[in-house]
């Protein structure tokens, strides 16, 4: 009764459940990153992204009092607000990290040196003293408050257009496009010609060349970085866009040739032989017959190559440099984590901007991916 009509085999259920689990594991972090990129710094610090639509009560980071001191009825008074968030309500507050919830909203707490502090529920405060502060450092306040959901596009504006050095990724975005597009197109053009020759043209040593290409697939990328950079310096290319285009081309050619050659070998022989009988040259056969029929394989490799070059950091650091005018997105994100690691809202917005283009490329061309990868495996 294992194959009764209308029943799914157990293996089919296992496959479907595994695919669903992988989809969830991939989609949930992306959704969380997207939600976090529209939240403020305080919201991200206070709670996880899954609570973005609920009112949250949490202890905020310590707030240093600041304001203009005025004399009123023999006392020196400083008034102001602890935070600018609209709708936030304070439930408890304190003047010491050892007792951050010592007072309720609206209560007045005596401080040292004759000062007294009152914190209202809406975040307003009044600091009074019997003597002028004379520029002395004002005390800190620890606040437990409930804040409503808050979403903003300020993070993306800061990331894309901020003039602060090391924070804006607008130039890095353009640099990455300048690297990724030629580094995807050039290997495809070169590999397509080579794959056609290895698949359909008879010449001595063809099998040896195919074996050599397969062997290059297992060569570690890191092994060739320093020799290749030395070669670039010797021929006068040095560090620049031309150098990184050629580097990505060299690293991507083995997979491209192997993938396209396997696809082209599986194309109908009769079509190519008929074209030769009709007098077509090898270039005409390649341009008018092979390339249109090989589009699924070309698209599948283009996806892999573009994603790899877009997300690359090591090759960009070696062959392009670390200057602000040459830095790519991955290098910019590393700087954000190193020097501004506390600004999670900036980091999440930057990360989502960096994955937006690869996602668009993948989803627009993914229907060709499986067709290209499976090409040549079934006759």
N, C-alpha and C positions, 0 to 999 in steps of 0.2 A: 504493500500500500504506500510505498515511498513516492511513487510518481502518479498519484491520483490526479485526474484533471481538475484544475481549479485550486490546487494547493501549491504554495511556493516551497521550493526546497529550502532546507535549513540554511544552506550556504548562501542563498540569495538574501535571506533576512540578515545574516551576519554582515554581508557586504553593504547592504543598504544602511544598517545601523552604524557601521564603521564610517561610511561616508558622511552620514548625518553628524556624527560626533566630531569628525574633522572640520566640517563646515562651522559647527558651533564654536570649536576651539579657535578658528580663524576669525569669525565674525565678531565674537564678543569683545576681544581686545580692540578691534578697529572701532566698534561703536563706542566703547569707553574712551578711547583716544579722541574721537570726534566730539563727544559730549564735554570732556574736560577742556578741549580747546576753546569752548565758548563760555567757560566759567571763570569767575574772578579768582585771584590768588587766595583770598580768605575762604572762599567756598571749597576750593580744592584741598586746602589744608584742613578744613573742618570735617569733611566727610568724603566718602567715595562717590564716584560718578553715578552709581545706581540710586543714590538718594538726591539726585540733582533736582527733582521735581517736588520735593518735600521740604517743609520748614525744618530747619536743623538748629539744635541747641548744642553749643560747644564752647569750650574755653578758647578765646582768641589769644594770639600772641601778645606779650606785654606791650603796652602803649605808653610812650613817654609823653607827658603833658607838655603843651606848648601854647603860647598865646601872649597877648599884650597886657601888661600889668597897668591897672589904673587904681587911683586912690579914691575910696568911697567910705564916708562916715568914719574916718580915722583908721580904716583897714585897707590893706593893699590886696586887690582882687584880680584874679585872672579867670576869664570865662572862655569857653570854647566847646568843641565837640570832639569826642574820642574817635569817631569814624564818620565817613560820609555816606555809608550805606543807608538808603531809605527803607523804612519798615523794620529795621532791626530793633529788638527789644532786649534790654539788659535785665536779667533776673538776679544775679549776684555779682559782687565785685570785691576786690581787695587791693590793698596797697603793698602786700608782701607776697613773695612766691611761696612762703610757708603757709599762708592762709589766703589763697586766691579768691575764696568765696565767703569772706568774713562778714560782709555787709550786704544788705538787700538794697535794691534800687531805691533811691530817694533818701537813704540814710546818710548822715554826716559822720565822718571818721576823723578823729584827732590824729595829726601827724606830728613829727618832731619839729622843733624850733618854732613853736607857736602857730603852726599851720593847721588848717582844717580843710577837708575835701568832701564835697557832695557830688554824687554821680546820679543823674536822673535815668529813668528807664529808656528814654529815647537817645541816650548817648551824650547829652549835654552835661558839662561839669562846671563846678565853681570852686576855685581854690582861694582861700582867704588866709592872710597872714598879718601879724601886727607889726611887721617890719618889711622893708622892700627886699626883693630877691637879689637885686643888683647883679643880674646876669648869672646867678647861680643855677646849677642844673636842677630842673624840676623832677619830682618823683615820678615813678612808673605806676601804671594801674593795670591790674589783672581783671579781665572781664569775662563773665559767662553770659552769652547772649543767644537769643534765637533769631535766626536770619531767614528771610523768605528766599525762594529760588531767585537766582540772578544769572542772567545770560548777557553776554556782551560780545561785540565784534572787535573790541579794542585790542585783544591779543593778536588778531590777524593784521590789524593796522600797524601795530608795533613791529611785528615780524617782517612785514613786507616793505614798510615805508619809514621805519624809525631811522633817524640819522645817527643814533648811538652806535659807535664802533663795535663791531663784533656781534651785534644783535640783529640787524636787518639781514634777511636772506634773499632780498630781491636780486642783488648782483650775483650771489651764489647760484640762484635759480637759473639765471641766464648762462652762467659759466657751465653748469651741468648740462643744459640743453646743447651748448656749443660742443661739449665733449661727446655726449651720448648719441646725437643724431649722425654725425659723420662716422663715429666708431661703430655704428650699426650698419650703415649703408655700404661702407667700403668693404668689410669682410664678406657681405652677401654678394657683391659684384665679383670680387676675386674668386670666392669659393664656387660660385655658379659656373664660371668658365672651367675651373679645375675639375669640378665634379663631372661636368659633361665629358671632358677629355678622358677621365678615368673610367667613365661608364660606357662610352660608345665609340671611342677612337682607339684603333689598334696601333700600338707602338711598343718597342722593346722596353722591358722594365716596368710595365704598368702595374703588375701584381706587386712588385717590390715597393713601388710608390704608395700603393694602397696600404700595405703593411706598415710602411713608415709613418703614414698619417695616423693609423690606429695607435701606433706606439707613442706618438706625440700627445695623445689624449691623456696619458698617465703622467706626463712630465709636470712636476709641481710648478705653479706660477712663481713662487718665491725664489726658485732656483735660478730663474732667468732675469730677475729684476736688475741686479747689479751689473752683470755682463752687458745687458741690453742698454742700460744707462751709459755705461762706458763707451759702447759703440755709438750711441747718439752724440755724445760729447766729441768723439773722435771725428765724426763726419760733419760736425758743425750744427746739428739740430738742437742739441742741448735740451733745456726744459722749456716746453711750450706746447701749444695745441697740436702742432704737427707731430711732435714726439709722442704725445699720448694717443693720438689717432693711430699711429703706426704700431704702438705697443698693444693697444686693444685689438688691432687687426691681427697681429701675430698670435696673440693668445686665443683669439676666437676662431681662427681659420681651421685648426684640426677638427673641431666639432662640426663646423659648418660644412667642410668638405665631406666628412664622413656621413653626415645626415643627408645632404643633397645627393651625394653619389648613390646611397642606398635607395633613395626615392627614384632617381632617374633610371636606375637599372631595372626597376619594375615597370617602366612605361612600355607600351606595346611596341615591339620591334618592327612590325609591319608598317607603322606610320613613318618611322624614320627611313626604312629601306625604300618605301615608295617615294619619299621626298628626294632621296638620292637618285633614284631612277629618273625622276622628273627634272634632274639637273640642278637641284638646290645645293648650295655650298654648305659647309659645316656651320659657318656663321649664321646663314639664313635658317638652317634647321634649328640651331640653338635659340635664335632670337624669336622666330615665329611659331615654333612648335614646342620646344622644351620648356622655355620660360613660362608660357601661359599654363601648360600642364603641371608645372612644378610649383605653382603659387602656394598651395597648402604647406609644402615643406619650407619654402622661403619665409612664409609668415610665421611658422612655428619657430624657426631659428631667430627671426627678427625679435620675437617676444623674449626669448632667452637672452639674446645679446643686449637688447635695450635695458632689460631689468638689471642685468649684471653691470653694465657700464653706469647706469643711473645710480645704483647703490654702492658703487665702488668707492673705497677710501684709500687703500694701499697704493694702487697704481697711480691715482691722482696725486698723492703726496710725493711719490718718487719722481714722476715725469712732468708734473705741472707746477708744484710748489705750494707754499702756504700763505702767500701774500693775499691781501684783501681783494685785489683785482683778479686773482687766479683761483681763489678758494671755491671748492664745490660744496654742494649741500651737505654731504656727509661730514666734511671737515668743519663746516659751520656749526652743525649740531654737536659735534664733539666739543667745540669751544663753548657752546652754551651750557653743556653739562659740566665743563670744567670750571669756568669762571662765574657762571650764573646758575649753578645747580639748584638753587632754592626757588627760582622762578619757574615753577612747573607749568604755569599757564603759557609762558613763552615757549617752553620746550615742547609741550603738546601741540600747540599751533604750528610750530616749525616742523615737527614730525609729520603732521597730517598734510601740510603743504608738500612735503617731500614725497609722500606716497600717493598723492592725488594723480600725478601724471602716470606712474606705473600702473595704477589701478585702471585708469582710462584706457591705456594701451592694451592691458591684458584682457579686459572685458570686451573690447571692440574686436579683438583678434583671436579670442580663445577658441572659437568654433573651428579654427584651422589647426589648433595645437595637436589634438589627438590624431587627426587625419595625417598630419605631417610626421608625427612620431611613429605611427604604426605603418607608414608607407614602406613597402618592400618586404614586410614580414609575412604577408599572405599572398600567394599567387592565385 
